């Protein structure tokens, strides 16, 4: 009886510890580099990923090399927007994040209208 309890307890412990890996993999990330139409990097651009099912949004700002990373995003469908004053907003929808996916999306911002 003690041996059966030990085997059952060890088996349950094994499954409990191995399920931690499954939960740790239930996120994804989007990364890339924001540039203008000439290919120059755009530091300080705001990049927002919005989960289209829930409306929850996460934002970041590009670094000095125009790069951004939105890590640990819940799985599901997303829309990505990038903006910077003086440029037209970039929008891409239909991005589906799956387990351990990490799409690289490189927005290109077009020069916007100059108004006085």
Jmol script that loads the backbone (N, CA, C; Angstrom):
load data "model"
ATOM      1  N   UNK A   1       0.823  -1.193   0.000  1.00  0.00           N
ATOM      2  CA  UNK A   1       0.000   0.000   0.000  1.00  0.00           C
ATOM      3  C   UNK A   1       0.869   1.259   0.000  1.00  0.00           C
ATOM      4  N   UNK A   2       1.964   1.250   0.807  1.00  0.00           N
ATOM      5  CA  UNK A   2       2.844   2.398   0.831  1.00  0.00           C
ATOM      6  C   UNK A   2       3.495   2.613  -0.527  1.00  0.00           C
ATOM      7  N   UNK A   3       3.858   1.518  -1.199  1.00  0.00           N
ATOM      8  CA  UNK A   3       4.502   1.620  -2.512  1.00  0.00           C
ATOM      9  C   UNK A   3       3.534   2.210  -3.531  1.00  0.00           C
ATOM     10  N   UNK A   4       2.282   1.811  -3.504  1.00  0.00           N
ATOM     11  CA  UNK A   4       1.283   2.344  -4.435  1.00  0.00           C
ATOM     12  C   UNK A   4       1.067   3.830  -4.190  1.00  0.00           C
ATOM     13  N   UNK A   5       1.025   4.237  -2.935  1.00  0.00           N
ATOM     14  CA  UNK A   5       0.870   5.654  -2.608  1.00  0.00           C
ATOM     15  C   UNK A   5       2.083   6.455  -3.079  1.00  0.00           C
ATOM     16  N   UNK A   6       3.269   5.890  -2.911  1.00  0.00           N
ATOM     17  CA  UNK A   6       4.479   6.559  -3.349  1.00  0.00           C
ATOM     18  C   UNK A   6       4.485   6.745  -4.865  1.00  0.00           C
ATOM     19  N   UNK A   7       4.130   5.691  -5.594  1.00  0.00           N
ATOM     20  CA  UNK A   7       4.105   5.759  -7.062  1.00  0.00           C
ATOM     21  C   UNK A   7       3.057   6.766  -7.519  1.00  0.00           C
ATOM     22  N   UNK A   8       1.890   6.736  -6.902  1.00  0.00           N
ATOM     23  CA  UNK A   8       0.833   7.685  -7.263  1.00  0.00           C
ATOM     24  C   UNK A   8       1.259   9.117  -6.955  1.00  0.00           C
ATOM     25  N   UNK A   9       1.843   9.339  -5.800  1.00  0.00           N
ATOM     26  CA  UNK A   9       2.305  10.677  -5.428  1.00  0.00           C
ATOM     27  C   UNK A   9       3.406  11.174  -6.347  1.00  0.00           C
ATOM     28  N   UNK A  10       4.341  10.310  -6.701  1.00  0.00           N
ATOM     29  CA  UNK A  10       5.423  10.683  -7.616  1.00  0.00           C
ATOM     30  C   UNK A  10       4.868  11.020  -8.994  1.00  0.00           C
ATOM     31  N   UNK A  11       3.915  10.238  -9.463  1.00  0.00           N
ATOM     32  CA  UNK A  11       3.304  10.483 -10.772  1.00  0.00           C
ATOM     33  C   UNK A  11       2.564  11.818 -10.786  1.00  0.00           C
ATOM     34  N   UNK A  12       1.791  12.084  -9.735  1.00  0.00           N
ATOM     35  CA  UNK A  12       1.076  13.358  -9.661  1.00  0.00           C
ATOM     36  C   UNK A  12       2.044  14.541  -9.609  1.00  0.00           C
ATOM     37  N   UNK A  13       3.135  14.400  -8.857  1.00  0.00           N
ATOM     38  CA  UNK A  13       4.137  15.454  -8.779  1.00  0.00           C
ATOM     39  C   UNK A  13       4.772  15.701 -10.149  1.00  0.00           C
ATOM     40  N   UNK A  14       5.066  14.637 -10.876  1.00  0.00           N
ATOM     41  CA  UNK A  14       5.649  14.763 -12.209  1.00  0.00           C
ATOM     42  C   UNK A  14       4.717  15.545 -13.140  1.00  0.00           C
ATOM     43  N   UNK A  15       3.433  15.188 -13.150  1.00  0.00           N
ATOM     44  CA  UNK A  15       2.484  15.879 -14.027  1.00  0.00           C
ATOM     45  C   UNK A  15       2.273  17.337 -13.597  1.00  0.00           C
ATOM     46  N   UNK A  16       2.280  17.591 -12.311  1.00  0.00           N
ATOM     47  CA  UNK A  16       2.114  18.962 -11.832  1.00  0.00           C
ATOM     48  C   UNK A  16       3.298  19.833 -12.255  1.00  0.00           C
ATOM     49  N   UNK A  17       4.504  19.306 -12.133  1.00  0.00           N
ATOM     50  CA  UNK A  17       5.681  20.078 -12.518  1.00  0.00           C
ATOM     51  C   UNK A  17       5.797  20.233 -14.027  1.00  0.00           C
ATOM     52  N   UNK A  18       5.394  19.235 -14.789  1.00  0.00           N
ATOM     53  CA  UNK A  18       5.490  19.349 -16.244  1.00  0.00           C
ATOM     54  C   UNK A  18       4.433  20.286 -16.812  1.00  0.00           C
ATOM     55  N   UNK A  19       3.329  20.502 -16.095  1.00  0.00           N
ATOM     56  CA  UNK A  19       2.302  21.422 -16.590  1.00  0.00           C
ATOM     57  C   UNK A  19       2.757  22.868 -16.481  1.00  0.00           C
ATOM     58  N   UNK A  20       3.751  23.171 -15.651  1.00  0.00           N
ATOM     59  CA  UNK A  20       4.293  24.523 -15.548  1.00  0.00           C
ATOM     60  C   UNK A  20       4.861  24.949 -16.899  1.00  0.00           C
ATOM     61  N   UNK A  21       5.501  24.036 -17.624  1.00  0.00           N
ATOM     62  CA  UNK A  21       6.054  24.351 -18.936  1.00  0.00           C
ATOM     63  C   UNK A  21       4.962  24.736 -19.916  1.00  0.00           C
ATOM     64  N   UNK A  22       3.810  24.088 -19.842  1.00  0.00           N
ATOM     65  CA  UNK A  22       2.711  24.400 -20.747  1.00  0.00           C
ATOM     66  C   UNK A  22       2.225  25.819 -20.508  1.00  0.00           C
ATOM     67  N   UNK A  23       2.064  26.228 -19.245  1.00  0.00           N
ATOM     68  CA  UNK A  23       1.614  27.576 -18.945  1.00  0.00           C
ATOM     69  C   UNK A  23       2.645  28.611 -19.358  1.00  0.00           C
ATOM     70  N   UNK A  24       3.913  28.283 -19.222  1.00  0.00           N
ATOM     71  CA  UNK A  24       4.961  29.232 -19.572  1.00  0.00           C
ATOM     72  C   UNK A  24       5.006  29.493 -21.073  1.00  0.00           C
ATOM     73  N   UNK A  25       4.489  28.589 -21.887  1.00  0.00           N
ATOM     74  CA  UNK A  25       4.544  28.720 -23.331  1.00  0.00           C
ATOM     75  C   UNK A  25       3.293  29.369 -23.909  1.00  0.00           C
ATOM     76  N   UNK A  26       2.369  29.815 -23.099  1.00  0.00           N
ATOM     77  CA  UNK A  26       1.087  30.327 -23.587  1.00  0.00           C
ATOM     78  C   UNK A  26       1.149  31.812 -23.937  1.00  0.00           C
ATOM     79  N   UNK A  27       2.310  32.317 -24.304  1.00  0.00           N
ATOM     80  CA  UNK A  27       2.431  33.699 -24.732  1.00  0.00           C
ATOM     81  C   UNK A  27       3.252  33.766 -26.014  1.00  0.00           C
ATOM     82  N   UNK A  28       3.254  34.926 -26.610  1.00  0.00           N
ATOM     83  CA  UNK A  28       4.017  35.147 -27.836  1.00  0.00           C
ATOM     84  C   UNK A  28       4.523  36.581 -27.824  1.00  0.00           C
ATOM     85  N   UNK A  29       5.237  36.975 -28.876  1.00  0.00           N
ATOM     86  CA  UNK A  29       5.713  38.346 -28.949  1.00  0.00           C
ATOM     87  C   UNK A  29       5.688  38.838 -30.382  1.00  0.00           C
ATOM     88  N   UNK A  30       5.643  40.161 -30.518  1.00  0.00           N
ATOM     89  CA  UNK A  30       5.763  40.817 -31.812  1.00  0.00           C
ATOM     90  C   UNK A  30       6.949  41.758 -31.700  1.00  0.00           C
ATOM     91  N   UNK A  31       7.803  41.745 -32.714  1.00  0.00           N
ATOM     92  CA  UNK A  31       8.960  42.636 -32.704  1.00  0.00           C
ATOM     93  C   UNK A  31       9.213  43.143 -34.115  1.00  0.00           C
ATOM     94  N   UNK A  32      10.113  44.097 -34.223  1.00  0.00           N
ATOM     95  CA  UNK A  32      10.463  44.614 -35.533  1.00  0.00           C
ATOM     96  C   UNK A  32      11.189  45.931 -35.427  1.00  0.00           C
ATOM     97  N   UNK A  33      11.236  46.633 -36.556  1.00  0.00           N
ATOM     98  CA  UNK A  33      11.911  47.912 -36.650  1.00  0.00           C
ATOM     99  C   UNK A  33      11.046  48.859 -37.466  1.00  0.00           C
ATOM    100  N   UNK A  34      10.861  50.071 -36.968  1.00  0.00           N
ATOM    101  CA  UNK A  34      10.041  51.071 -37.654  1.00  0.00           C
ATOM    102  C   UNK A  34      10.973  51.972 -38.466  1.00  0.00           C
ATOM    103  N   UNK A  35      10.632  52.151 -39.745  1.00  0.00           N
ATOM    104  CA  UNK A  35      11.441  52.963 -40.652  1.00  0.00           C
ATOM    105  C   UNK A  35      10.552  53.883 -41.470  1.00  0.00           C
ATOM    106  N   UNK A  36      11.175  54.888 -42.082  1.00  0.00           N
ATOM    107  CA  UNK A  36      10.414  55.727 -43.010  1.00  0.00           C
ATOM    108  C   UNK A  36      10.557  55.148 -44.415  1.00  0.00           C
ATOM    109  N   UNK A  37       9.941  55.788 -45.394  1.00  0.00           N
ATOM    110  CA  UNK A  37       9.916  55.233 -46.746  1.00  0.00           C
ATOM    111  C   UNK A  37      11.287  55.222 -47.411  1.00  0.00           C
ATOM    112  N   UNK A  38      12.251  55.992 -46.890  1.00  0.00           N
ATOM    113  CA  UNK A  38      13.606  55.964 -47.446  1.00  0.00           C
ATOM    114  C   UNK A  38      14.469  54.891 -46.784  1.00  0.00           C
ATOM    115  N   UNK A  39      13.940  54.252 -45.727  1.00  0.00           N
ATOM    116  CA  UNK A  39      14.679  53.208 -45.027  1.00  0.00           C
ATOM    117  C   UNK A  39      15.365  53.683 -43.757  1.00  0.00           C
ATOM    118  N   UNK A  40      15.236  54.970 -43.442  1.00  0.00           N
ATOM    119  CA  UNK A  40      15.847  55.494 -42.214  1.00  0.00           C
ATOM    120  C   UNK A  40      15.054  55.031 -41.003  1.00  0.00           C
ATOM    121  N   UNK A  41      15.759  54.690 -39.923  1.00  0.00           N
ATOM    122  CA  UNK A  41      15.090  54.230 -38.707  1.00  0.00           C
ATOM    123  C   UNK A  41      14.375  55.391 -38.041  1.00  0.00           C
ATOM    124  N   UNK A  42      13.303  55.076 -37.312  1.00  0.00           N
ATOM    125  CA  UNK A  42      12.503  56.099 -36.647  1.00  0.00           C
ATOM    126  C   UNK A  42      12.450  55.830 -35.138  1.00  0.00           C
ATOM    127  N   UNK A  43      13.392  56.379 -34.374  1.00  0.00           N
ATOM    128  CA  UNK A  43      13.307  56.247 -32.920  1.00  0.00           C
ATOM    129  C   UNK A  43      12.152  57.083 -32.384  1.00  0.00           C
ATOM    130  N   UNK A  44      11.568  56.635 -31.285  1.00  0.00           N
ATOM    131  CA  UNK A  44      10.495  57.378 -30.641  1.00  0.00           C
ATOM    132  C   UNK A  44       9.114  57.143 -31.212  1.00  0.00           C
ATOM    133  N   UNK A  45       8.983  56.204 -32.141  1.00  0.00           N
ATOM    134  CA  UNK A  45       7.662  55.874 -32.688  1.00  0.00           C
ATOM    135  C   UNK A  45       6.897  55.026 -31.671  1.00  0.00           C
ATOM    136  N   UNK A  46       5.606  55.288 -31.536  1.00  0.00           N
ATOM    137  CA  UNK A  46       4.769  54.493 -30.636  1.00  0.00           C
ATOM    138  C   UNK A  46       4.199  53.316 -31.407  1.00  0.00           C
ATOM    139  N   UNK A  47       4.370  52.115 -30.854  1.00  0.00           N
ATOM    140  CA  UNK A  47       3.869  50.887 -31.465  1.00  0.00           C
ATOM    141  C   UNK A  47       2.883  50.263 -30.494  1.00  0.00           C
ATOM    142  N   UNK A  48       1.667  49.974 -30.995  1.00  0.00           N
ATOM    143  CA  UNK A  48       0.609  49.417 -30.150  1.00  0.00           C
ATOM    144  C   UNK A  48       0.064  48.151 -30.770  1.00  0.00           C
ATOM    145  N   UNK A  49      -0.012  47.089 -29.970  1.00  0.00           N
ATOM    146  CA  UNK A  49      -0.649  45.833 -30.381  1.00  0.00           C
ATOM    147  C   UNK A  49      -1.955  45.716 -29.610  1.00  0.00           C
ATOM    148  N   UNK A  50      -3.061  45.562 -30.344  1.00  0.00           N
ATOM    149  CA  UNK A  50      -4.382  45.444 -29.727  1.00  0.00           C
ATOM    150  C   UNK A  50      -4.948  44.073 -30.038  1.00  0.00           C
ATOM    151  N   UNK A  51      -5.301  43.323 -28.990  1.00  0.00           N
ATOM    152  CA  UNK A  51      -5.937  42.025 -29.192  1.00  0.00           C
ATOM    153  C   UNK A  51      -7.371  42.299 -29.632  1.00  0.00           C
ATOM    154  N   UNK A  52      -7.717  41.905 -30.849  1.00  0.00           N
ATOM    155  CA  UNK A  52      -8.994  42.303 -31.427  1.00  0.00           C
ATOM    156  C   UNK A  52     -10.191  41.633 -30.759  1.00  0.00           C
ATOM    157  N   UNK A  53     -10.006  40.479 -30.131  1.00  0.00           N
ATOM    158  CA  UNK A  53     -11.125  39.821 -29.433  1.00  0.00           C
ATOM    159  C   UNK A  53     -11.496  40.538 -28.138  1.00  0.00           C
ATOM    160  N   UNK A  54     -10.504  41.060 -27.427  1.00  0.00           N
ATOM    161  CA  UNK A  54     -10.751  41.648 -26.114  1.00  0.00           C
ATOM    162  C   UNK A  54     -10.621  43.171 -26.094  1.00  0.00           C
ATOM    163  N   UNK A  55      -9.929  43.733 -27.060  1.00  0.00           N
ATOM    164  CA  UNK A  55      -9.691  45.176 -27.072  1.00  0.00           C
ATOM    165  C   UNK A  55      -8.553  45.613 -26.166  1.00  0.00           C
ATOM    166  N   UNK A  56      -7.879  44.679 -25.527  1.00  0.00           N
ATOM    167  CA  UNK A  56      -6.763  45.008 -24.639  1.00  0.00           C
ATOM    168  C   UNK A  56      -5.553  45.374 -25.498  1.00  0.00           C
ATOM    169  N   UNK A  57      -4.917  46.504 -25.155  1.00  0.00           N
ATOM    170  CA  UNK A  57      -3.795  47.011 -25.944  1.00  0.00           C
ATOM    171  C   UNK A  57      -2.532  47.097 -25.098  1.00  0.00           C
ATOM    172  N   UNK A  58      -1.390  46.854 -25.751  1.00  0.00           N
ATOM    173  CA  UNK A  58      -0.071  47.033 -25.134  1.00  0.00           C
ATOM    174  C   UNK A  58       0.750  47.919 -26.045  1.00  0.00           C
ATOM    175  N   UNK A  59       1.446  48.877 -25.478  1.00  0.00           N
ATOM    176  CA  UNK A  59       2.230  49.824 -26.268  1.00  0.00           C
ATOM    177  C   UNK A  59       3.682  49.856 -25.828  1.00  0.00           C
ATOM    178  N   UNK A  60       4.521  50.289 -26.757  1.00  0.00           N
ATOM    179  CA  UNK A  60       5.925  50.522 -26.474  1.00  0.00           C
ATOM    180  C   UNK A  60       6.401  51.630 -27.406  1.00  0.00           C
ATOM    181  N   UNK A  61       7.609  52.101 -27.165  1.00  0.00           N
ATOM    182  CA  UNK A  61       8.213  53.137 -28.002  1.00  0.00           C
ATOM    183  C   UNK A  61       9.501  52.573 -28.578  1.00  0.00           C
ATOM    184  N   UNK A  62       9.760  52.857 -29.857  1.00  0.00           N
ATOM    185  CA  UNK A  62      10.975  52.349 -30.489  1.00  0.00           C
ATOM    186  C   UNK A  62      12.215  52.990 -29.871  1.00  0.00           C
ATOM    187  N   UNK A  63      13.293  52.212 -29.834  1.00  0.00           N
ATOM    188  CA  UNK A  63      14.546  52.712 -29.253  1.00  0.00           C
ATOM    189  C   UNK A  63      15.333  53.508 -30.305  1.00  0.00           C
ATOM    190  N   UNK A  64      16.586  53.813 -30.007  1.00  0.00           N
ATOM    191  CA  UNK A  64      17.387  54.647 -30.903  1.00  0.00           C
ATOM    192  C   UNK A  64      17.677  53.999 -32.254  1.00  0.00           C
ATOM    193  N   UNK A  65      17.510  52.697 -32.369  1.00  0.00           N
ATOM    194  CA  UNK A  65      17.704  52.020 -33.655  1.00  0.00           C
ATOM    195  C   UNK A  65      16.374  51.734 -34.354  1.00  0.00           C
ATOM    196  N   UNK A  66      15.278  52.288 -33.808  1.00  0.00           N
ATOM    197  CA  UNK A  66      13.956  52.079 -34.405  1.00  0.00           C
ATOM    198  C   UNK A  66      13.337  50.738 -34.070  1.00  0.00           C
ATOM    199  N   UNK A  67      13.966  49.967 -33.193  1.00  0.00           N
ATOM    200  CA  UNK A  67      13.489  48.616 -32.859  1.00  0.00           C
ATOM    201  C   UNK A  67      12.487  48.645 -31.715  1.00  0.00           C
ATOM    202  N   UNK A  68      11.609  47.653 -31.708  1.00  0.00           N
ATOM    203  CA  UNK A  68      10.632  47.491 -30.632  1.00  0.00           C
ATOM    204  C   UNK A  68      10.407  46.013 -30.375  1.00  0.00           C
ATOM    205  N   UNK A  69       9.961  45.676 -29.179  1.00  0.00           N
ATOM    206  CA  UNK A  69       9.560  44.315 -28.807  1.00  0.00           C
ATOM    207  C   UNK A  69       8.355  44.430 -27.893  1.00  0.00           C
ATOM    208  N   UNK A  70       7.298  43.730 -28.244  1.00  0.00           N
ATOM    209  CA  UNK A  70       6.125  43.590 -27.377  1.00  0.00           C
ATOM    210  C   UNK A  70       6.097  42.119 -26.954  1.00  0.00           C
ATOM    211  N   UNK A  71       6.621  41.833 -25.770  1.00  0.00           N
ATOM    212  CA  UNK A  71       6.784  40.460 -25.298  1.00  0.00           C
ATOM    213  C   UNK A  71       5.626  40.034 -24.404  1.00  0.00           C
ATOM    214  N   UNK A  72       5.516  38.738 -24.194  1.00  0.00           N
ATOM    215  CA  UNK A  72       4.535  38.139 -23.289  1.00  0.00           C
ATOM    216  C   UNK A  72       3.099  38.543 -23.613  1.00  0.00           C
ATOM    217  N   UNK A  73       2.764  38.544 -24.890  1.00  0.00           N
ATOM    218  CA  UNK A  73       1.397  38.852 -25.299  1.00  0.00           C
ATOM    219  C   UNK A  73       0.534  37.600 -25.224  1.00  0.00           C
ATOM    220  N   UNK A  74      -0.686  37.714 -24.713  1.00  0.00           N
ATOM    221  CA  UNK A  74      -1.595  36.567 -24.730  1.00  0.00           C
ATOM    222  C   UNK A  74      -1.871  36.142 -26.177  1.00  0.00           C
ATOM    223  N   UNK A  75      -2.173  34.886 -26.355  1.00  0.00           N
ATOM    224  CA  UNK A  75      -2.439  34.353 -27.688  1.00  0.00           C
ATOM    225  C   UNK A  75      -3.736  34.913 -28.246  1.00  0.00           C
ATOM    226  N   UNK A  76      -3.850  34.943 -29.575  1.00  0.00           N
ATOM    227  CA  UNK A  76      -5.067  35.397 -30.218  1.00  0.00           C
ATOM    228  C   UNK A  76      -4.793  36.329 -31.385  1.00  0.00           C
ATOM    229  N   UNK A  77      -5.865  36.904 -31.938  1.00  0.00           N
ATOM    230  CA  UNK A  77      -5.720  37.806 -33.083  1.00  0.00           C
ATOM    231  C   UNK A  77      -5.372  39.231 -32.634  1.00  0.00           C
ATOM    232  N   UNK A  78      -4.517  39.900 -33.406  1.00  0.00           N
ATOM    233  CA  UNK A  78      -4.040  41.232 -33.055  1.00  0.00           C
ATOM    234  C   UNK A  78      -4.085  42.185 -34.249  1.00  0.00           C
ATOM    235  N   UNK A  79      -4.097  43.471 -33.905  1.00  0.00           N
ATOM    236  CA  UNK A  79      -3.909  44.563 -34.860  1.00  0.00           C
ATOM    237  C   UNK A  79      -2.712  45.348 -34.345  1.00  0.00           C
ATOM    238  N   UNK A  80      -1.788  45.702 -35.254  1.00  0.00           N
ATOM    239  CA  UNK A  80      -0.598  46.459 -34.877  1.00  0.00           C
ATOM    240  C   UNK A  80      -0.664  47.839 -35.505  1.00  0.00           C
ATOM    241  N   UNK A  81      -0.396  48.868 -34.689  1.00  0.00           N
ATOM    242  CA  UNK A  81      -0.373  50.245 -35.162  1.00  0.00           C
ATOM    243  C   UNK A  81       0.958  50.872 -34.774  1.00  0.00           C
ATOM    244  N   UNK A  82       1.498  51.696 -35.675  1.00  0.00           N
ATOM    245  CA  UNK A  82       2.717  52.440 -35.389  1.00  0.00           C
ATOM    246  C   UNK A  82       2.485  53.881 -35.804  1.00  0.00           C
ATOM    247  N   UNK A  83       2.911  54.821 -34.951  1.00  0.00           N
ATOM    248  CA  UNK A  83       2.684  56.235 -35.259  1.00  0.00           C
ATOM    249  C   UNK A  83       3.830  57.088 -34.734  1.00  0.00           C
ATOM    250  N   UNK A  84       4.013  58.216 -35.404  1.00  0.00           N
ATOM    251  CA  UNK A  84       5.005  59.200 -35.023  1.00  0.00           C
ATOM    252  C   UNK A  84       4.554  60.528 -35.623  1.00  0.00           C
ATOM    253  N   UNK A  85       4.579  61.616 -34.841  1.00  0.00           N
ATOM    254  CA  UNK A  85       4.146  62.906 -35.394  1.00  0.00           C
ATOM    255  C   UNK A  85       4.880  63.238 -36.695  1.00  0.00           C
ATOM    256  N   UNK A  86       4.121  63.710 -37.679  1.00  0.00           N
ATOM    257  CA  UNK A  86       4.678  64.041 -38.986  1.00  0.00           C
ATOM    258  C   UNK A  86       4.580  62.911 -39.984  1.00  0.00           C
ATOM    259  N   UNK A  87       4.093  61.744 -39.537  1.00  0.00           N
ATOM    260  CA  UNK A  87       3.968  60.582 -40.399  1.00  0.00           C
ATOM    261  C   UNK A  87       2.545  60.035 -40.339  1.00  0.00           C
ATOM    262  N   UNK A  88       2.127  59.374 -41.418  1.00  0.00           N
ATOM    263  CA  UNK A  88       0.832  58.699 -41.421  1.00  0.00           C
ATOM    264  C   UNK A  88       0.934  57.435 -40.573  1.00  0.00           C
ATOM    265  N   UNK A  89      -0.168  57.086 -39.921  1.00  0.00           N
ATOM    266  CA  UNK A  89      -0.198  55.906 -39.070  1.00  0.00           C
ATOM    267  C   UNK A  89      -0.134  54.633 -39.914  1.00  0.00           C
ATOM    268  N   UNK A  90       0.645  53.670 -39.443  1.00  0.00           N
ATOM    269  CA  UNK A  90       0.727  52.338 -40.040  1.00  0.00           C
ATOM    270  C   UNK A  90      -0.240  51.440 -39.280  1.00  0.00           C
ATOM    271  N   UNK A  91      -1.054  50.657 -39.997  1.00  0.00           N
ATOM    272  CA  UNK A  91      -1.982  49.712 -39.367  1.00  0.00           C
ATOM    273  C   UNK A  91      -1.899  48.386 -40.111  1.00  0.00           C
ATOM    274  N   UNK A  92      -1.728  47.302 -39.355  1.00  0.00           N
ATOM    275  CA  UNK A  92      -1.780  45.954 -39.931  1.00  0.00           C
ATOM    276  C   UNK A  92      -2.658  45.100 -39.029  1.00  0.00           C
ATOM    277  N   UNK A  93      -3.694  44.513 -39.607  1.00  0.00           N
ATOM    278  CA  UNK A  93      -4.574  43.640 -38.827  1.00  0.00           C
ATOM    279  C   UNK A  93      -4.412  42.209 -39.331  1.00  0.00           C
ATOM    280  N   UNK A  94      -5.106  41.296 -38.675  1.00  0.00           N
ATOM    281  CA  UNK A  94      -5.046  39.894 -39.070  1.00  0.00           C
ATOM    282  C   UNK A  94      -3.805  39.168 -38.598  1.00  0.00           C
ATOM    283  N   UNK A  95      -3.161  39.664 -37.554  1.00  0.00           N
ATOM    284  CA  UNK A  95      -1.980  39.003 -36.992  1.00  0.00           C
ATOM    285  C   UNK A  95      -2.473  37.990 -35.965  1.00  0.00           C
ATOM    286  N   UNK A  96      -2.170  36.722 -36.162  1.00  0.00           N
ATOM    287  CA  UNK A  96      -2.616  35.681 -35.239  1.00  0.00           C
ATOM    288  C   UNK A  96      -1.423  35.157 -34.458  1.00  0.00           C
ATOM    289  N   UNK A  97      -1.421  35.427 -33.156  1.00  0.00           N
ATOM    290  CA  UNK A  97      -0.347  34.929 -32.300  1.00  0.00           C
ATOM    291  C   UNK A  97      -0.715  33.566 -31.760  1.00  0.00           C
ATOM    292  N   UNK A  98       0.187  32.616 -31.964  1.00  0.00           N
ATOM    293  CA  UNK A  98       0.015  31.253 -31.475  1.00  0.00           C
ATOM    294  C   UNK A  98       1.147  30.944 -30.510  1.00  0.00           C
ATOM    295  N   UNK A  99       1.102  29.801 -29.862  1.00  0.00           N
ATOM    296  CA  UNK A  99       2.099  29.426 -28.859  1.00  0.00           C
ATOM    297  C   UNK A  99       3.501  29.550 -29.442  1.00  0.00           C
ATOM    298  N   UNK A 100       4.343  30.282 -28.718  1.00  0.00           N
ATOM    299  CA  UNK A 100       5.747  30.499 -29.078  1.00  0.00           C
ATOM    300  C   UNK A 100       5.950  31.175 -30.421  1.00  0.00           C
ATOM    301  N   UNK A 101       4.931  31.808 -30.971  1.00  0.00           N
ATOM    302  CA  UNK A 101       5.144  32.531 -32.226  1.00  0.00           C
ATOM    303  C   UNK A 101       5.761  33.882 -31.918  1.00  0.00           C
ATOM    304  N   UNK A 102       6.542  34.362 -32.837  1.00  0.00           N
ATOM    305  CA  UNK A 102       7.160  35.676 -32.651  1.00  0.00           C
ATOM    306  C   UNK A 102       7.326  36.338 -34.016  1.00  0.00           C
ATOM    307  N   UNK A 103       6.203  36.803 -34.588  1.00  0.00           N
ATOM    308  CA  UNK A 103       6.309  37.443 -35.899  1.00  0.00           C
ATOM    309  C   UNK A 103       7.126  38.730 -35.832  1.00  0.00           C
ATOM    310  N   UNK A 104       7.859  38.971 -36.891  1.00  0.00           N
ATOM    311  CA  UNK A 104       8.625  40.207 -37.025  1.00  0.00           C
ATOM    312  C   UNK A 104       7.876  41.076 -38.024  1.00  0.00           C
ATOM    313  N   UNK A 105       7.402  42.232 -37.556  1.00  0.00           N
ATOM    314  CA  UNK A 105       6.659  43.157 -38.403  1.00  0.00           C
ATOM    315  C   UNK A 105       7.421  44.467 -38.420  1.00  0.00           C
ATOM    316  N   UNK A 106       7.810  44.893 -39.622  1.00  0.00           N
ATOM    317  CA  UNK A 106       8.619  46.094 -39.806  1.00  0.00           C
ATOM    318  C   UNK A 106       7.786  47.189 -40.456  1.00  0.00           C
ATOM    319  N   UNK A 107       7.099  48.004 -39.647  1.00  0.00           N
ATOM    320  CA  UNK A 107       6.268  49.070 -40.211  1.00  0.00           C
ATOM    321  C   UNK A 107       7.096  50.107 -40.973  1.00  0.00           C
ATOM    322  N   UNK A 108       6.539  50.552 -42.091  1.00  0.00           N
ATOM    323  CA  UNK A 108       7.130  51.648 -42.858  1.00  0.00           C
ATOM    324  C   UNK A 108       6.135  52.799 -42.800  1.00  0.00           C
ATOM    325  N   UNK A 109       6.573  53.922 -42.232  1.00  0.00           N
ATOM    326  CA  UNK A 109       5.703  55.085 -42.089  1.00  0.00           C
ATOM    327  C   UNK A 109       5.925  56.049 -43.252  1.00  0.00           C
ATOM    328  N   UNK A 110       4.824  56.486 -43.842  1.00  0.00           N
ATOM    329  CA  UNK A 110       4.864  57.462 -44.928  1.00  0.00           C
ATOM    330  C   UNK A 110       4.801  58.859 -44.336  1.00  0.00           C
ATOM    331  N   UNK A 111       5.493  59.800 -44.968  1.00  0.00           N
ATOM    332  CA  UNK A 111       5.439  61.193 -44.513  1.00  0.00           C
ATOM    333  C   UNK A 111       4.012  61.689 -44.604  1.00  0.00           C
ATOM    334  N   UNK A 112       3.563  62.366 -43.540  1.00  0.00           N
ATOM    335  CA  UNK A 112       2.183  62.856 -43.482  1.00  0.00           C
ATOM    336  C   UNK A 112       2.037  64.227 -44.098  1.00  0.00           C
ATOM    337  N   UNK A 113       0.818  64.727 -44.041  1.00  0.00           N
ATOM    338  CA  UNK A 113       0.502  66.052 -44.577  1.00  0.00           C
ATOM    339  C   UNK A 113       1.087  67.125 -43.661  1.00  0.00           C
ATOM    340  N   UNK A 114       1.660  68.152 -44.260  1.00  0.00           N
ATOM    341  CA  UNK A 114       2.146  69.287 -43.491  1.00  0.00           C
ATOM    342  C   UNK A 114       1.029  70.330 -43.479  1.00  0.00           C
ATOM    343  N   UNK A 115       0.630  70.765 -42.282  1.00  0.00           N
ATOM    344  CA  UNK A 115      -0.421  71.780 -42.178  1.00  0.00           C
ATOM    345  C   UNK A 115       0.078  72.943 -41.330  1.00  0.00           C
ATOM    346  N   UNK A 116      -0.448  74.132 -41.622  1.00  0.00           N
ATOM    347  CA  UNK A 116      -0.023  75.321 -40.866  1.00  0.00           C
ATOM    348  C   UNK A 116      -1.147  75.785 -39.972  1.00  0.00           C
TER     349      UNK A 116
END
end "model"
wireframe off; spacefill off
backbone 0.3
color backbone group
